[in-house]
């Protein structure tokens, strides 16, 4: 299957299930957010990117701490659900775009979240490289990996191979691993 066909399949699946997404996944997503946010020391976090923002469930957890939050999503119908949620926040902005080709300059974001994203991507390493590209040098990058798609070892290898340093790794009885990372620098 070509990369674009896999993306199209994911887009169509999320478009078809947008109206029931929160009912199916909100509890698990919120549990992931809580695990990740416990691992972070966030007071004010500047510019935040939520790659694959889904219906915008993360917004209520992070918008009050961010100067601006950008939600990026490839599914138009899921993004319409996020638009409804974003109306509650003046500093949340939404963009319909592909996570592998974000419309942002390098070193733009202080904090980047990629919840429930990389297992849906045809080339997760490419996606992580794009996330790393738009993250500032001192940014925190939070990535989840679905356990049925990755072993702990393969998920760690993927993150390290993309040039990310794992600061903490949690799974707290979740269906995924929650990795808090920074950019890895070689001297």
N, C-alpha and C positions, 0 to 999 in steps of 0.2 A: 504494500500500500504506500503510495507516495505521501510525503510529508503534508502536502496541502489536503489530500483526501482524508488523512487522519484528523487534521484540524477541522475540516468541514463536518466530519462525522461527530466530533465533540460539540461543535457549534450547534448542529441540528439536534443532538441529544439534549443539550441545555435549553435550546429554544422550545423544544417539545415539553420539557418538564419545568419550565420557569414558574408556572402558576402553582406548582406544589413543592418547589425547592425548599422553602423555609420549613414547611411541614415535615419534610423528609430529613433534612440535614441541619436545621438550626441548633438543635441540642448538641450534636457532635461538634459543629463549627464553634459554638460558644465555648465548649470545653477546651478546644484547641487554643482559642484566643486567651482564655484564662491561664492555661499552662504557659504559653509564650509570654504573656504580659507579666507574670510572676517572676520570670527570669530576667526581665528588663528593669532598669532603673530609669523610668521616664517621668520627667517633670514637664518640660517643654521640649518637643522633639522636632521643631522646624518643619521641613517639607517631607511629607510621608507619601509613599506610593504603595497602593494595594493592588498588586498584579493578579489578575484573575479575581476581581473583587466580588464576583457573584452578585447576590442581591444586596450587598452592602451591609451585611451583618456586623462587620468589624467597625463600621463608622461610629456606632454609639460607644465603643470601647476606647477609641483613639482620637476622635475629632476634637474633643475639648482640650487635648494636650498638644495638638498640632497647630502650627501656623496655617498650614493648608494640607488637605488630604486629597490625593488624586486616586480615583478608582478607575482601573483599566480592565476592560472585559471584551472578549471577542464575540460573545453571544448577545445579539441585539435585544432579545426578549428578556434575558436575565438583567441586562443593563436597564431596561425599562422598570424592572422591579427595584433596582438600586436607586433609580431616579426618584421614585416615591419616597424611599428611605432618606435620601440625601436632602430632601426638602426641609428636613428638621435641622440642618446644619448649614450655616452660611459659608463655611470654609471647606466644603466638600465639592469637588468637581469631578465629572465623569468623562471618560474617553472610550470610544469604541475603537479598539485596536488589537493587534496581534502581540502577544507577549514576547515573541521573538524579534519583533521590529517595532519597538516603542518609539513614539515621536518626541523623545526627550534628548537633551544634550547630555554629554558625559558629565559625571560627577554632580548630579543635580539633587539627589535625595539624601536626607539624613537618616531615614529609616525606611526599609523596604520589606513588605510582607508578601509572601507567596504561599498562601494556604491552599491546599487541595488543587495545586496547579501542575507540578512537574510530571506527575504520572499520566496526565492527559496530553502531554506534549510529545511530538514524534522524536525529538532529540533533546532530552532534558539538559544535557550539558550545554547545548547552544542557548537554551532558555536561561540557564544560570549565568552564562557569560554575558547575556544582554542585561540581566538584572545587575550583575556586578558593574557593568559599564555605566549604568545610570546612577549607581550608588556613589556617594562621596567616599573619599579615602577612609574617613573615620566613621562611616555609616555602620549601622547594625542591620543585618539582613536575616529575616526569619523565614525559614523554609520548612514545609512539612512534606513528608514522604509516606504514602500509603503503604502499610505493612504488607498487603497482599501484592503490591507491585515491587517492593524493595525489601531485601533483608537489611538488617542494621548495617552490616559490613558493606553491602553494595551502595546503600544510601550515603554512608560516610565517605566511601571512595568517590562517589559522584560529586559530593560537595568539595572534597579536597582537590579532586581533578579539575574542578572549575576555579580553583584558586581561592577557596573560602576557608577560613580558619573557624573550626567549630569551638565556640565558647561554652555552650551547654547543649546537651541532647537529652530530651525527655520523651517518655511515651505514656506515663501515668494512666495505664489501662485504656488508652485511646486506640483508634484504628490506624493511627499514624505515628510517626516519629516527629517531634518538634525540635528543630535545630535552630539555635541562635548563633549567628555567625558574624564574622567581620571579613574584610578583604585580607588575603594572605599576601604578605610582602616578602619578596626575596631580595636579599642584599648580597 
